[in-house]
């Protein structure tokens, strides 16, 4: 794409986001001060490239999934908050009586109100738990159960099918090393200790140490994720979006928003603090929905925040709001109990 085509795509995306109406050449002619023939030619090129597509009920064009992706990654600029939006969020982030988790949850409730999308906060209730024991229980020749226990009595078990050339004895030996070195470690820190302390040791003693390491890493990650707290706001608001105007689409999205295991999966806490965008089919909901997610790590407290809305999401506004929420809850130390 040349620069004019990029700017044309940007305007098509942002116009459609606001109007929910396919964009025709007439409005673009006025915007760019170009002839209708030139605009139609440029739009034809964008359509051939797969960035826009024809709407069945109109002669105008709408962004495709590929077009939204290009816009988010190359053309979008996060929108600055207006005075009213800033004031609403500042009342929360400047309230030192709120613990961090409550401040973030209240900010996401406000963001849901401002966007009319659903918002999600995923925090971990098991973060302060300490590792008490990890055990490996063989089921048969190629299956085991990994058991993780904490000082508060939480127990999580996960079944694994062993990769080829992986010996159960190597897993048991690794569990003994973990029990010797990591008992009493907060669960939020176990993965880091596995990487920098346990992995170098088993690399010297176990032939397939990478596969063994992955089993333990997955077991601890699943334990933290499955014992996480989930808060979903704005379920009714997002269902009022015009994309969800038939019983099937409403039922599908409503079901996903009530499915806590699905919510934990798509908003799982990872090691990156970059905003991640899952558009259309990537959302694992349907081809007309987007999930925008960001992981945070503030004063040692980890979690994830996300927005769920239509593929025709106001990405610039959502980016600006998420950035503001985490930026202004980060600097001043808070009570994270």
C-alpha positions, 0 to 999 in steps of 0.5 A: 500500500502507498501512503494514500491507500493507508490513509484511506484505509484508516479513514474507512476503519474509523468512519465505520467504527463510529457510524456502523454504516458501510463507507461509500466513495462520496464521503471519501471524495469530500474528505480527500478532495479527490474525484470519485473515479480516483477513490473508487480505484483506490478502494478497488485496490484495497479490496483486492488486497483484502483490507476492505470488503463489500457489505451485502446490503450496501454498495459501500465497503467495510473493513475486513479482519485483515484490514482491522489488523493492519489498522491496529498494528500500523495506523492507529494512534491511541486516543487521548482521554477527554476531561470527563473521562480523566476525571472519572478514572482519577477519582479511582486511581487517586483514592489511596484507600483502595487496594490495587486490585480494587482500583483496577476493577473499578477502573475497568467498570468505568471503562465498560461504561465509557465504551459500552463493551464488556470488561474483564479483570483477572487477578490471582487469589493464589498469589500469596500462597506458598508452595508446600509440595509437588508430587508426581503420581504415575498412572501407567507407562506414559501418563502421570498426575502432577499434584501441587499443594500450598500452605493454605490447603489448595490442591491442584492436579493435572494429568499429562501424557508423557512425551516420547523418551521421557522417563517417570523416574526423571519427573520424580527426581525433578519433583524432589529437587523442587521440593528441596529448593522451592518449598515456601516459595510464593506461587507467583515466583515459582515459574521464575525459580524454575527457569533460573534455578531448577532448569540449569540443575536438571539440564545436567542430570536429565537427558530430556530436561526441556520436556520435563521442565515444560511439564512442571512449568505447565502444572504451576501455570495452570494452578495459578490460572485456575485459582484466579479471581475473575470480574466481568462488567458490562455484559448487558452493554456489549450485547446491545451492540448492533452486531449482536442483533439476533438470538444466535449471536446474543446466545453465543456471546452471553454464554462465553461471558458466563463461562469462567474457564473460557474467560480465564483461558483467553485472558490468562496472565502471561509475561508480556505487558504489551496490549494484545488484540484477538480479532474475529476468529482469533477471539475464540468467540465468533468472527465478529468479536474482538478481545483486547488484553493486557497483563500487568505486574504492579508492586509484585501483583500480577493480573490481566485486564481485557475488553470484549466487544465487536470486531468493529471496536473503537480500538484507539479509544480502548487503547487509550483507556487501558494505557491510562488505567495502568499508567496511573495505578502504577506509580504510587505504591499501594496496599496490595494485600 
